[in-house]
Amino acid sequence: MSEETKPQDDPAVTEELAGVPEELLESGDDAAKLREELEAAQQDVLYAKAETQNVRRRLEKDIADTRAYAATAFARDILSVSDNLARALESIPADLREDEKFRNLVAGIEATGREIEKVFAAHGISRIAALGLPLDPNQHQAMLEIPSADAEPGTILQEMQAGYMIKDRLLRPAMVAVAKKPK
């Protein structure tokens, strides 16, 4: 075989090199260029895999958040029902609570209130502590200031409406009155 043969003349090699640009095969350092293209293609594949993994993680987090907080709007609506039930219980005078005719009614309303609290707990809804604590603008909404010599300024003295969290998110801030320095 005195004649010089080129690798692309071999049918097996020709099949493998199909799709490789002709100018790469013509040049003297075609192997180096092929390696560079291969490395670039491998890098692109790695980036694509990483991006796919990131998209998958974001999607899994979004699905978990959707499941955890799907009931948020419904929970906000039910809070007003719970508030009205609590107001109804508070408005019953002590003498009517002791009356034989009303005792069962009061017991039924109290049982309904306990059931609502149980359902809230089962769905990760919890009441925000407020009275006696410093005002936290992330959980409390100050509605008014009350002059007080006994409490530090910014301390919550009165809760006008209970606040609630759903898991780790604010569902509704507590509406409160805070202490201020007396004049």
N, C-alpha and C positions, 0 to 999 in steps of 0.2 A: 504494500500500500504506500506507494511513493507519493501518490496524489494526496494533497492535503484536504482532509474532509472537515467540514464545519459541523458543529453539533446540531444545527438546525436542519441538516441534511438527513439525519437519522429520524425515521418515522416516529419512534417512541418519544424522542425529544421534541419533535415538531408538534406532537399532540399536547405535550405539557406546556409548551411555550405559546400555544394559541391564545391570543388575547394580550400578549405582551407586545407593547408598541415596537414596530420594526426598527426605529432609530436606536432603541436600547440594544437590540440584537446586533446591530451594525457596529456599535462602538466597542472600544477595547476594554473598557471597565464596566461592561454590562452587569456583571455579578454584583459590583458595589452598588450600582443604581437599583438593581432589583432588591438588594438587602434594605436600602433606604426606603423604598416603596413598601416593602413588607413591614418594616418597623413602623412606618407611618400608619399603615393599615391596622396593625396590631394595637397601636396607641388609640386610634379611632374606635376600635372595638371595645377597648377598656373604658374609654370615656362613655360610650353608649351604654355599656353594662352598668357603670356607676350611676348614670342618669336614670336608667330604668329602676335601679334599686332605690334611689331617692324618691322617685315618683311613687313607687310601691309603698315606701314608708309613710309618705305624706298621705296617701290614700287610706292606709290602715289607721292613721291617727284621725283623719277626718271621719272615718266610719265609727271609730270608738267615741269621738266627741258627739257625733250625731246620736248615737245610742244613749250616751250618758245624759245629754241635755235635750232630748227630743220633747220632753214634757214641759219645757220651760214656759211656754205661752199658756198652756193649760194650768200649770201650777200657779201662775200669776192670777189667773181668773179665780181659781179655787181659794186663794188667800182671802179674797173679799168675802167669800162665803164663810170661811173660818172666822174672820173678824166680826161679821154680823152675828154669828153664833155666840162668840165670846161676849159681845155687847148685850145680847139677849140674856145671857146668864147673869151678867153684872147688874142688869136693870131689875132683876127680880128682888123685891124687898124681903128682908129676913122673915117677917111675919108670914108672908106667903110661902116661903120655903118650908116653914114648919106646918103649914096647913095640910091636913090629910088629903084634901082634894088635889092639891098641886104638887105634893111630894113626888109622885110617880112621873109627872111631867118634867119636873126639874131633874130627876134622876135620868130620864131619857135624854134630855138635852145635854147633860154632863157626859153621858155615855157616848153620844154622837161626837162631842168635842174630843174625847179620848180616842175615838176611832179615827178621826181626822188626823190627830197627832201621830197615831200609829202608822197610817198610810204615808204621811209626810216622811217619817223616819225610814220607812221601807224604800222610798224613792230618793233618799239622800237630801231631803229638805229639812233644814234645821233653823231654829230661831236664833237670831243674833242677840247676844248679851248687850245690854245698854246701860241700865241704871247703875250709877256710881262709878262708871268708867269714864276715862277721858274721851272726848269726841274724836272719832276716827272717820274722816271724810270718805273713806272707802266703804264704810258700812253704815254710817249714820248721816242723816240729813237734819241739820239744826233748823228748827222752825222758829224758835224764839229764844231770847236770853232772859234769864231771871236773875235779878240782883240777889246775891247771897254772900253773907259773911262767913258761913259755915263751910262752904265748899270751895275748892280751888276753881279759878276761872277755867272754863272749858270742860268742866265735869258735867256729866249728864245727870240732871235732877229729875226729869220726868220723861216717860215714854208715851207719846201720843198714839203711835201706831207701830206695832212690832215689825221688825225687819227679818228677812229670811235669806238664807243661802241655799243654793242647790249644788251639792257637792262642794266644789271650791270656787264657785261663781256667785256673785251677788244676784239674788232674785228680786229683792226689793229692799231699799235701805230703811232703817228704822227712823221714824220721824220723832225727833226729840227736842226737849228744851234743855239748854245748857246754862250753867252758872256764869255770872259775870260779877266783877267787883261792884260793890254798892257805892253809890255816889256820896 
